[in-house]
């Protein structure tokens, strides 16, 4: 029996069918965010939804938060959704790390059509403002002098902030002790209070950095953050092979027609280039980092391998 889903799955093989995109969208588009509101992923999805509605002259776009099981709940829902362009996924690195941390029924590469990379965020390595540490080199030297006496905070086991400390341990040959917290905000408060010596964090650190309670030692990208141009990267400061940058990607279910994927990808590229999106990124300490569908698709297997290695370091 030919079902609606099987017909849609066959469309990419038959061609892009530009006519499909001409009439799209005909009903509301849903952006599924597999984490709670107010996260970097959620805020990006909401920024994009409002901008897409304006760009497409009032086309309705809604954001649907579906947290649970380390992003698996929401991601699985999109993998099983009809591949018609009306259910999209917005996710960070957890798209590729979750299958190595949780049991999933989907394949992060095979079961999705990449639409675009939108922006990216490096972590910050921070310490309390009254800490004796003034640089990453100070931390490494102290850790080598007295192994297993310093600790680093993270937002939880298997998170990118956990990976940040594990990768530094591996690259520098040191043994910072991992101290996981229930969330990033709690980890930052405990670091500011001196309960742990250093921490790795995403946007959860910003309030305490801005209030002067946390000192930023470095960022974790390959180049300095546009939002913190005076702060060196870990790689720059230490010459170590070190980099953790988590993009925000948009995905559709596998089999979504190429014409619709391309229409969305082009629209997202237009939005990312606007002053409004750049201002949003600056406010959230994100960097605009657009890549179209074809580029993201070509990089997907490499991304999966990179994040698998980082997960494995947290288990070493």
C-alpha positions as CSV (number, residue, x, y, z in Angstrom):
1,X,0.0,0.0,0.0
2,X,1.3,3.4,-0.9
3,X,1.1,5.6,2.2
4,X,1.5,9.4,2.5
5,X,4.8,8.8,4.3
6,X,6.2,6.4,1.7
7,X,5.2,8.8,-1.1
8,X,7.0,11.6,0.6
9,X,10.1,9.4,1.3
10,X,10.3,8.8,-2.5
11,X,10.2,12.4,-3.5
12,X,14.0,13.2,-3.2
13,X,14.8,10.3,-5.5
14,X,12.5,11.7,-8.1
15,X,13.8,15.2,-8.0
16,X,13.5,18.4,-6.0
17,X,10.1,19.2,-7.3
18,X,10.2,23.0,-6.9
19,X,6.4,23.2,-7.0
20,X,6.4,21.6,-3.6
21,X,8.3,24.5,-2.1
22,X,6.2,27.1,-3.9
23,X,3.2,26.2,-1.9
24,X,5.0,25.6,1.3
25,X,4.1,26.3,4.1
26,X,0.3,25.8,4.0
27,X,-0.1,25.3,7.7
28,X,1.9,26.0,10.9
29,X,5.5,24.8,11.2
30,X,6.6,23.4,14.5
31,X,10.1,23.8,15.9
32,X,10.7,21.1,18.4
33,X,13.3,22.0,21.1
34,X,14.4,18.9,23.1
35,X,15.4,21.0,26.1
36,X,13.7,23.3,28.6
37,X,12.9,26.9,27.8
38,X,15.5,29.7,28.2
39,X,18.4,27.5,27.0
40,X,20.6,28.6,24.1
41,X,18.8,26.2,21.8
42,X,15.4,27.3,22.9
43,X,16.2,31.0,22.6
44,X,17.7,30.4,19.1
45,X,14.6,28.5,18.0
46,X,12.3,31.3,19.3
47,X,14.4,34.0,17.5
48,X,14.3,32.0,14.3
49,X,10.6,31.3,14.6
50,X,9.7,35.0,14.9
51,X,12.1,35.9,12.1
52,X,10.8,33.2,9.8
53,X,7.2,34.4,10.3
54,X,8.2,37.9,9.4
55,X,10.3,36.8,6.4
56,X,7.4,34.6,5.0
57,X,4.7,37.3,5.5
58,X,3.0,35.9,8.6
59,X,3.5,32.2,8.1
60,X,2.8,30.7,11.6
61,X,5.7,29.0,13.4
62,X,5.4,27.6,16.9
63,X,8.1,26.4,19.3
64,X,7.4,23.1,21.1
65,X,9.7,22.3,24.1
66,X,10.0,18.6,24.7
67,X,12.7,18.0,27.2
68,X,13.6,14.6,28.6
69,X,16.2,11.8,28.7
70,X,19.0,14.1,27.7
71,X,17.2,15.5,24.6
72,X,16.2,12.0,23.4
73,X,12.5,12.5,23.9
74,X,12.1,15.5,21.6
75,X,14.7,14.2,19.1
76,X,12.9,10.9,18.8
77,X,9.6,12.6,18.2
78,X,11.0,14.5,15.2
79,X,12.7,11.4,13.8
80,X,9.3,9.7,13.8
81,X,7.4,12.8,12.4
82,X,6.0,12.9,8.8
83,X,8.8,14.1,6.5
84,X,6.8,17.0,5.2
85,X,8.7,20.1,6.5
86,X,6.2,20.9,9.2
87,X,8.1,19.4,12.1
88,X,11.7,20.5,12.6
89,X,14.3,19.9,15.3
90,X,16.6,22.5,16.9
91,X,19.5,21.0,18.8
92,X,23.0,21.5,20.1
93,X,25.8,18.9,20.4
94,X,23.5,16.6,22.3
95,X,22.1,15.6,18.9
96,X,25.3,13.7,18.4
97,X,26.2,12.9,22.0
98,X,22.9,11.6,23.3
99,X,23.1,8.2,21.3
100,X,26.3,7.5,23.2
101,X,24.8,8.4,26.6
102,X,21.3,7.1,26.3
103,X,19.6,4.2,24.4
104,X,18.0,5.7,21.3
105,X,15.8,4.3,18.6
106,X,17.2,6.7,16.0
107,X,20.5,7.3,14.3
108,X,21.6,10.9,14.6
109,X,23.1,11.0,11.1
110,X,20.9,8.6,9.1
111,X,17.5,9.6,10.4
112,X,17.6,13.3,9.8
113,X,17.9,15.8,7.0
114,X,20.2,18.7,8.0
115,X,18.7,22.1,7.2
116,X,21.4,24.5,8.5
117,X,23.9,25.4,11.1
118,X,22.8,28.6,12.7
119,X,25.2,29.8,15.4
120,X,27.7,28.3,17.7
121,X,28.9,28.6,21.3
122,X,32.2,27.8,22.8
123,X,32.4,27.1,26.5
124,X,34.2,29.4,29.0
125,X,36.7,28.2,31.6
126,X,36.0,30.2,34.7
127,X,37.2,30.5,38.3
128,X,36.1,32.6,41.3
129,X,37.1,36.2,41.1
130,X,39.2,35.9,44.2
131,X,40.9,32.7,43.0
132,X,44.7,32.6,42.7
133,X,44.4,31.3,39.1
134,X,44.8,34.0,36.5
135,X,45.3,31.7,33.4
136,X,44.8,28.2,32.1
137,X,48.6,27.7,32.5
138,X,48.2,28.5,36.3
139,X,45.6,25.7,36.6
140,X,47.7,23.2,34.6
141,X,50.8,23.9,36.6
142,X,49.0,23.6,39.9
143,X,47.3,20.3,38.8
144,X,50.7,18.9,37.8
145,X,52.3,19.9,41.1
146,X,49.5,18.4,43.2
147,X,47.6,15.7,41.2
148,X,44.0,15.1,42.1
149,X,43.7,18.0,44.4
150,X,41.9,20.4,42.1
151,X,38.3,19.9,40.9
152,X,36.2,21.2,38.0
153,X,32.5,21.8,38.0
154,X,30.1,20.9,35.2
155,X,26.4,21.0,34.5
156,X,26.2,17.2,34.8
157,X,27.6,13.9,33.7
158,X,28.1,13.7,29.9
159,X,27.4,17.4,29.3
160,X,29.7,19.5,27.1
161,X,31.0,21.2,30.3
162,X,32.0,17.8,31.5
163,X,33.7,17.2,28.2
164,X,35.5,20.5,28.6
165,X,37.3,19.4,31.7
166,X,37.9,15.8,30.5
167,X,39.5,17.0,27.3
168,X,41.8,19.4,29.3
169,X,42.8,16.4,31.5
170,X,43.6,14.3,28.4
171,X,45.4,17.0,26.4
172,X,47.4,18.4,29.3
173,X,48.1,15.1,31.1
174,X,46.5,16.3,34.4
175,X,43.8,15.0,36.8
176,X,41.3,17.6,37.6
177,X,38.5,15.8,39.6
178,X,35.0,16.1,38.0
179,X,32.3,17.5,40.2
180,X,28.9,17.3,38.4
181,X,25.9,19.5,39.4
182,X,22.3,19.3,38.6
183,X,22.5,22.2,36.2
184,X,24.8,24.9,34.9
185,X,23.5,27.6,37.2
186,X,24.2,25.6,40.3
187,X,27.7,24.7,39.1
188,X,28.5,28.4,38.5
189,X,27.3,29.5,42.0
190,X,29.4,26.8,43.6
191,X,32.4,27.8,41.6
192,X,31.9,31.5,42.4
193,X,31.7,30.5,46.1
194,X,35.0,28.6,45.9
195,X,33.6,25.1,46.4
196,X,35.4,24.0,43.2
197,X,38.5,25.6,41.7
198,X,37.4,25.9,38.1
199,X,34.4,25.2,35.9
200,X,33.5,24.9,32.2
201,X,30.2,26.4,31.2
202,X,28.0,27.8,28.4
203,X,25.7,30.8,28.8
204,X,24.9,29.8,32.5
205,X,28.1,31.6,33.5
206,X,27.2,34.9,32.0
207,X,25.3,36.4,34.9
208,X,28.1,35.8,37.4
209,X,30.7,36.9,34.9
210,X,28.8,40.2,34.3
211,X,28.3,40.7,38.1
212,X,32.1,40.3,38.7
213,X,31.9,37.0,40.7
214,X,33.6,34.8,38.1
215,X,36.8,35.4,36.2
216,X,37.1,34.0,32.7
217,X,40.4,32.2,32.1
218,X,39.8,31.0,28.5
219,X,37.3,30.0,25.9
220,X,37.2,26.6,24.2
221,X,37.0,27.4,20.5
222,X,39.6,27.4,17.9
223,X,39.5,31.2,17.6
224,X,38.6,33.9,20.1
225,X,34.9,34.5,20.7
226,X,33.4,37.5,18.9
227,X,31.7,38.3,22.2
228,X,34.9,38.0,24.3
229,X,37.7,39.2,22.0
230,X,40.2,39.9,24.9
231,X,40.0,36.3,26.3
232,X,42.4,33.7,24.8
233,X,41.3,30.3,23.8
234,X,42.7,27.2,25.6
235,X,44.5,26.2,22.5
236,X,46.1,29.7,22.1
237,X,47.2,29.9,25.7
238,X,48.6,26.3,26.0
239,X,49.4,25.2,22.4
240,X,47.4,22.0,23.2
241,X,45.2,20.2,20.7
242,X,42.0,21.5,22.3
243,X,38.6,22.6,21.0
244,X,35.0,22.3,22.0
245,X,32.4,24.4,20.1
246,X,28.8,23.4,20.0
247,X,26.7,24.7,17.1
248,X,22.9,25.0,17.1
249,X,21.6,23.0,14.1
250,X,18.2,22.7,12.5
251,X,17.1,19.3,11.2
252,X,14.1,17.7,9.5
253,X,13.1,14.1,9.5
254,X,14.8,11.9,6.9
255,X,13.0,12.0,3.6
256,X,11.8,15.6,3.8
257,X,11.7,16.8,0.1
258,X,14.9,18.5,-1.0
259,X,12.9,21.5,-2.3
260,X,11.5,22.2,1.1
261,X,14.9,21.6,2.9
262,X,16.6,24.0,0.5
263,X,13.8,26.6,0.9
264,X,14.2,26.5,4.7
265,X,18.0,26.5,4.5
266,X,18.0,29.6,2.3
267,X,15.5,31.3,4.6
268,X,17.6,30.6,7.6
269,X,20.7,31.9,5.9
270,X,18.9,35.1,5.2
271,X,17.8,35.4,8.8
272,X,21.3,34.7,10.3
273,X,22.8,37.5,8.1
274,X,20.4,40.1,9.6
275,X,21.5,42.7,12.1
276,X,18.7,41.5,14.4
277,X,20.1,38.0,14.6
278,X,23.6,39.2,15.1
279,X,22.3,41.4,18.0
280,X,20.6,38.4,19.5
281,X,23.8,36.3,19.3
282,X,25.8,39.1,21.0
283,X,23.2,39.3,23.8
284,X,23.4,35.5,24.4
285,X,27.2,35.2,23.9
286,X,26.7,33.2,20.7
287,X,28.5,33.6,17.4
288,X,26.5,33.6,14.1
289,X,27.8,30.6,12.2
290,X,25.6,29.8,9.3
291,X,26.2,26.7,7.0
292,X,23.7,25.5,4.4
293,X,22.1,22.1,4.3
294,X,24.6,20.5,1.9
295,X,27.6,21.6,4.1
296,X,26.0,20.3,7.3
297,X,25.1,17.0,5.6
298,X,28.6,16.5,4.4
299,X,30.0,17.1,7.9
300,X,27.5,15.0,9.8
301,X,29.5,11.8,10.0
302,X,32.6,13.7,11.2
303,X,30.5,15.6,13.8
304,X,29.2,12.3,15.1
305,X,32.7,10.8,15.4
306,X,34.1,14.0,17.1
307,X,31.4,14.0,19.7
308,X,31.7,10.3,20.3
309,X,35.3,10.7,21.1
310,X,34.5,13.5,23.6
311,X,31.9,11.3,25.3
312,X,34.4,8.5,25.6
313,X,36.8,10.9,27.4
314,X,34.2,11.5,30.0
315,X,34.1,7.8,30.6
316,X,37.9,7.3,30.9
